[in-house]
Each structure stands twice: as C-alpha cells, then as structure tokens.
C-alpha cells in the first residue's frame, strides 16, 4: 500500500476512533462479556464471533442512548483533560482484563454445553479468532450506522432551508428510515429470498441417492398412482420410497401387520397456478385410491418448508399401528424451513388447513362406527402449520383423535396461549394443562406420566426439548426474561445460563443455525422417542415396553 494511502487510512481510522464515547465503550465491554456466556446449544467460534460482534455494537448503542438521555436531563459533567486520560486508562486496563477472561471463560462454558448435549469439544485455539472477527463485524455495523446518521443530517440540512427546523427533522428522519427499509426489503426479497427459491427449485428436481420409485400400489409415485414420481419433489420421493412393509413390521413388533399406506402430492401437482386446496384434493384422491378410508388410522402430516417428513416419526407410527394406517402429506413450498420461518408463515398454515379440511370432509362420509382414527403431526414449521388452524386448545382437542406436535416454534398458536395459561406451579418448558386431561408436554417419554394422572382418549402431545432454540426463540428475549430462564433448567441445559437484554436474543437466534447438528434428544433433533410417544397416543392393545424397545432399535439411524 502506498505511503500516502496508508497515511490517509490511518488518519481516517484515528478520526473515527477518536469519536468513540468512553461510556458507550464501557457498555460495549459489558455486552462483550455477556455474549460469551452459555446459551442452549454449543456455538462454533464463528457464530460466537457474530454473537459477540452484534452484542458489542448494540451495547455501544445502548451506552450512547444513556449519554443522550443524561444530556437531555441536564447531566453533562465536564472533566479535566487529566481526569479524562485517567478514565481512558481505567477503561483500557479493565478491557485488558475482561476481554481475555471472557474468552477463556467462554471456551470453558462451551465445553460444558457440548458435554450436556453429547457433542465433541472443539479445539480451544479456535476461540482466539472470536475477538478479531467480532471487532471487525462491530466496526462495520457502527460505520454503517454512522453513515445512515450522516445521511439523515444531510437531508435535514437540505430541508431546513425551506421548512421549519422541527418539521425538517421529522421529515428528514422519516425519509431516511423509509429509504433504509425499502433498500433492506429489496435486498432480502429480490436478492436473498429469490435466490434461495431458485436454488430450492433446482434441488427439488433431484432425487436423493438410493431412492427409487415404489412398486407398491399403496404408495404415491407408483405405477398405479395418479401422482407421477417426477412431480412429488425431492422430499416427497424420499417419503413415499421409505418405510417398511408388513413383513418387516411383523419381524420387529412380533405382531400381525399389514402394508402401511403413504400418499403425497408435490407443489406442482395442481399446476403452476394451483392453490394448496387443489394440491390437497390430489392427496385425498390418493387416499381414496389406496383404500385409506378403510384403515384404522389416517394421519395428516404437515411437512416442513421443502416437503420433508421425518422418517423416524412416520415409521414409528406405522410400527405402533401394525401398518394399519395411512399417512397423508403434501408439499406447499420450495423454500427451506429457515427461510420460510422468516418470510412465509402463511403458506404452511393454509396448507395444513386445506389438507385437514379435505380429509375431514371425506371422513364425514364414512359411517361413524367405521371411521378411521384421525391423527395429525408436524415438526418445526410443520407443527406450527398443523395447529395454527385451531383458535384454542379446546378446538384442537375436539377436532382430532390425537396429535404429535414436535419442536413447535415459539410464535405458534395455540401453543403460546396454552403455555401461558398452564397450571400454576408447572414450568414453562413442560407445562401441565388442566391436569393433563388431554394435552401433555414432553421432552422425553417419562414426562407424559404426570404421576399417573388420568388421560382421556383424545391425546395431544407437544414434544419439545429444553435445549431447542426453535421453541424458545422469541422477539421478547430482547427486553424480557422468559420464565424458562427463571425456573430450574432442563437436564441438557447449563444451569449457568442467564438472561441479558439484547444479548440472549442473539445467542438463541444463532443457536438455531446448527440446532439439528446435535445428537437425537437435544436441540431440534427429534427421533426415536417418537415410538414411545405414538404408543402413548394410539394405545395399541397388548403393546408393551419390549415392543417399544425393538422398534426403537430397528429405527435407529433411519432419520
């Protein structure tokens, strides 16, 4: 770099550094330390760097607000140059102690969290990269904020030439806010989301390795099916090609079995202009074709964004029912769940409503004494969609014979209301509702027992891990401590987890990134416990713990 350019860059950097306020820096330092504390799941060093950078710059902003309010109240002490120098030295020495201590403690805390969820510890040296990456991120955000502020000041100065000062300030700020929002929306919608959807559409055409078209007429995509193999989407093809036949189920359960039914329709089933109601009609036609309405159980599954159905959840139900069931599902989007989670919460709700309504309409035509049991299930965004059509707990219980709602996102209803209105004394992570008469919450099968309290025939189970950030994430984490961080922690959550304003929000947000990359039974990874939970919901005659153990062993590794 030429000397002239280097000098200019150094001068520019010194100029910006000189404008940093010591009080705001003290807040940034406190937020830096808080960001290193543990949360629900282990964080890779680069995610920790993001959490630390975001938290530090937010802390700096909070400090600036405190100074601004103090000045507004007339508190504006003027210190001598000597006192200011001493203050900067104290801040520097404090940072020299707090920063390395936080990095060391953060590494130790991450080891504890990794041990709790069964993850191998990361090399300690990787955490050395947290500090420089976090500082760069914080600096970029701070410079962007200063740029926006400078833009608003320039706009206000222009407006001030022909408008009263208060009006100029108001309009200037509003114009810049609108500009930033429009630019951000265009970047997300036209850039990130559009690119994600294009990529997802291409991936949807691929067939997973080892997946071949089914030959059984009881599967969509088979030669007898009206739903062509090529229209089912990648995850739909995986779903209809998976599972066990009667012989395999009998070998595991040591009980009589029949071949289970799996039907599915892809997003393109009804054509480019088709609605989710049209796709649901295709699914019901497949149920009709396969004789599903003569089975003992029909289960309506709401998929995740790409159309995925957890194989262990589906196979567990098929084993527990001895194959006397039909599982119906449909694809409603191409977007991966993390993207749909942010930008499209309407479609999963509408898809679940359309499919359940179509199935219910056909079921109502079956004589009541011959009518199959109706179950619903969904995982993550699928759980949100499955229950969103019900205004309250009573309507959910009245509508179906049973449900397994897995890893429910914290914004879901009626989950949020049910949890808020839980029986007094029960924790937020495992609420008790009406003494467990119909709805029960479980992190593991043992949680369903509730000391032997009576459980009705219609059984709704919310399956949620204490360490699942998808369930416990909420915008409220920004400024409000949730009950689950006040109550005793779950078995796989560090008791040392604490709530900090703003900081905890970013920690839990980033925990979601790798929430599936943990062993079964932790985070957002749900699997073999489905056997126990389905057995509790369906209550098959003569079923015992030995049968459960055999099915669990058979399904291990099939997720």
Secondary structure, DSSP 4 states (H G I P E B T S, - for coil): --HHHHHHHHHHHHHHHHT--HHHHHHHHHHHHHHTS--SS---HHHHHHHHHHHHHHHHHHHHHHHHHHHHTT------HHHHHHHHHHHHHHHHHHHHHHHHHHHHHHHHHHHHTTPPPPPGGGGHHHHHHHHHHHHHHHHHHHHHHHHHHHHHHHHHTTS-HHHHHHHHHHHHHHHHHHHHHHIIIIIIIHHHHHHHHHHHT---TT-----STTBTTSTT-SS-GGGSHHHHHHHHH-S--HHHHHHHHSS-----EEEEE-GGGG-TT--HHHHHHHHHHHHHHHTGGGSSEEEEEEP-TT----HHHHHHHHHHTTT-EEEEEE---SS-HHHHHHH-SHHHHHHHHHHHHHHHHHHTTS-GGGPPEEEEEEETHHHHHHHHT-SSHHHHHHH-SEEEEES--TT-TTHHHHHHTPPTT--STT-B-GGGSSEEEESSGGGG-GGG----SSEEEEE--TT-HHHH--GGGGT---GGGTSPPPTTS-TT----TTHHHHHHHHHTTTTTSS-TTSTT---THHHHHHHHHH--TT--HHHHHHHHHHHTT--
